[in-house]
Structure formats: C-alpha cells, structure tokens
Amino acid sequence: MNRLFGTRSNAPKASLNDAMKNIDERVSSLDVKISKLNTELTTYQRKLSQMRDGPGKNSIKNRALKVLRQRKQLEAQKDQLMSQSWNISQAQMTTDNLKNTMITVDAMKRTNKELRRTYGKIDVDKLEDMQDEMLDLIDQSNEIQDALGRSYDVPDDISEGELDAELDALGEDAEANEEAAGESLPSYLTDSALANESEEPPKFVDEPETDEQEKKEMVAQ
C-alpha cells in the first residue's frame, strides 16, 4: 500500500520566512558567481586590448562571449529570485496585517462583552431616583442654613445713615455723662485738689512750725 499511495510526510511545512531565507541564500550564491564571471571578463578584455588580430585573439574573444552569456543567465535568474522575494515579502506583510486585524477584532469583542456586562449592572431608573433624592436633600440643607442664619429682632431695612446718626448720638451721650460726673464730685476729689495735695502735705493744728528745711525733709519722707 505504501508503494502505491506513498506515506504521509510528517515533516513541518515551510513558512514564508523559510522561503524568504532560501531565496536570500540563492541570491547570495548567484552574486558570488556573477562576481567571479566579472573578474574573468575583465581579464579577457585586458588581453584582447593588448593582442593583435589573429586566431589567438579570436579564441579569447569566444571565451569572453561564453562567459558573458553565463553572466546574462545568472543575472536573469537573480532577477527572477528577486521578484519572488518581493512577492513573498508582500504576502508576508499581508499576512501580518491580517493577524493584527484579527487581534484587534478579538480585543474589541472582549471589550464589548465587558462593557455590556458592566453597564448591565446599572439601573438607569434607580440612578435618576438617586439624583432626584440628592437634589431634594440639597434643597433641604439650604433651607436649614437659611433658617439658622435668620436674624432676631433686627429689622432688615435699617440704612447706614440711621446707624451713623445713632453712633454720633452715643458719642454725645458719653461726653455728657463724663461732664455730669465731673460736676457732681466734691471739691476735695477734683483733679486740682488732688494735684495740690501731692505737692504739699496737709497741715495739722497742733503741728509746730518748722523752718523751710524741715518742711522739705517732711515732704521727702
């Protein structure tokens, strides 16, 4: 059976990277061969420029033409390999773009699923009720603050002119009270009497008279 149908190969299949690597190696090999042929052609051209016409020159010329044909063939093969390399590069780029696209699509699907799961837990009606309740609480708080800040027995329509007049009247009343208090004091409690007492000590009836020096000593004591 194996001879008729063959056996199933278990070898790994070549990828685009493997194909690209193989082509690059072949192109490098062709470059080496073309370089050798160019060196050989340069040698033949130098000899032909120094030889005269004759059978020897014709023989070298035929060899040079043969080498030139080989170089043309190798260059044609190199061009084909470069075209294949370009096509493989384009295919690899397209494959990478598709992979990135699939990764992006998969990430978007998972994100969409998570968003649905998250927003599915939110009840919009309950959220609106909570907002209304918060607004009511704020209004109640403002009313409480207004009630606490209300003034007692103080009219709100008092002008600044009336306050200034009342302040001046209080100043005049204070001055009048000071003058009345000064007039009601006895003479010995006035400022002039107190000043005289501080300068001269009081005299007693039974106190003997002394000279001026003794008075000064008594004042100093």
QUIVEN-V316451 format. One record per helix or strand. SS is the DSSP state (a for helix, b for strand). FROM is the first residue (numbers start at 1). LEN is the number of residues. If there is no record, write none. Layout:
BEGIN
SS,FROM,LEN
SS,FROM,LEN
END
This chain:
BEGIN
a,2,4
a,16,35
a,55,65
a,124,25
a,160,25
a,187,3
a,191,9
a,212,9
END
